Amino acid sequence: MKLKYYIIIFGFANFTFSQTLTLRECVEMAVEKNISVKQSALEIENANVDKSNAFGNFLPNFNAQSSHSWNIGLNQNITTGLLENVTTQFSSLGGSIGIDIYNGLQNINQLHRANLNILAKQYQLDNMIDDIKLLVANSYLQVMFNQEILTTQKSQLIIAKEQLKRTISLIDAGVLPVGDVFELEANLASQEQSIIQAENNYILSKISLAQLLQISDYENFNVVIEDLDIPFSTILDNSPKSIFEKALTLRNDIKLGVVNIEIAEKDIELAKGSLQPSLRGFYSYSNRVGYSDRLIGDGTFSDVPIGTVLSSGETVVRPIENTKISPALSLSDQLRFNEGQNYGLSLNIPIFNGFSSRNSVKRAKINLERSKNSLDQQKLDLESTINQAYNDTRGAYKFYEASQKTVKSRKIAFDNTQNRFRAGAMNSFDYVQAKQRYEQSLSDLIRAKFDYIFKLKVVEFYFGIPLEIK
């Protein structure tokens, strides 16, 4: 009972982790797990943070501050004016606000540049995804190709075994000489070697695709294997020029190049803005509170000598109000009496800064020319790639048609050879040679089919047709 239970659990586990994926599922998985894609997505988030900073430049800067201090030890008593060992306390608070009124349109240009940078990062991500799609499609078709080669080799092995068995029967019946069996046995061994090589190629292609998808358990991973026919497509009815013109509107690397030019143009405006005057408004408020006693008038006056008349020698006096020590004012009174305000405008006119600003403008213009040259080169590369892909696809289809004719001819020749061999009119060496030529034509046909399909998908992809295998 326990053994049955374990078998059920084990079988369920295998079923759970077994994966058979379509091309679309493979592409989605590769994009989802690809580290470079994740990094590029983080770049977009970072670009959005830069946009937030650019938007914040339009808002005023506001700062507040406060402090409380103790003066301990030998200090001047602010009440009596004498040096004493006394502790005094002070509190202060304040705030300031500033806003850019004009700074050479720097804030507006920085916001525009931030928006363009977000767009550039998105195109960069999309272009990376396009490359991953083509890479996955190639690996996916390679798995299907190796699987079909393996299936064909196994079918030929069955035929070889049946032919060997039939030949042995004919030898036993005296129809064929004994020596014919050795060539067939060698052919059977060669067929088994081909299967081992085909199995190895199939496993390696699965591993390669699994690595793209970051699947560690490649043994329980497979692709959807169906009878893949040559897809009907009218893409080759278009000229390479029309495909190129369509690709110019769809390719993300071209869009990225256009946005990079716009960013370079915006950098020139930013560099020129640093040469213009800037005007800034500001306002600040301050207040303070003291906790020491204070001297105030007591309402009585005393005559204090302030000088002497030279002619008469008479002393000149002045009545001065007598003072007394009084506690500090209340907090509300001090806040009312001690507040201070400061506001105004600040104008900054750049005159000379060691050619730094002007050189920044020159560098920005040079970068603009670089971006334009880069876009022109991307267009030339794209046109060359499309022309080559178009001609390769046409050539691949012609090669596929020729391979079909070859298989048909080889099949007829092999059937004729097989009939003659069974009738004893041909030796085993010539029979094996005909069989191997037929098997090679089958492999060439499979290779031609998948080569054409992939090249066709590349051209369709440039034309904006999604990658699908049906």
Summary of the structure (lengths in Angstrom):
residues: 470
radius of gyration: 45.0
end to end distance: 45.6
largest distance: 171.3
contacts: 1315
relative contact order: 0.13
helix: 63%
strand: 19%
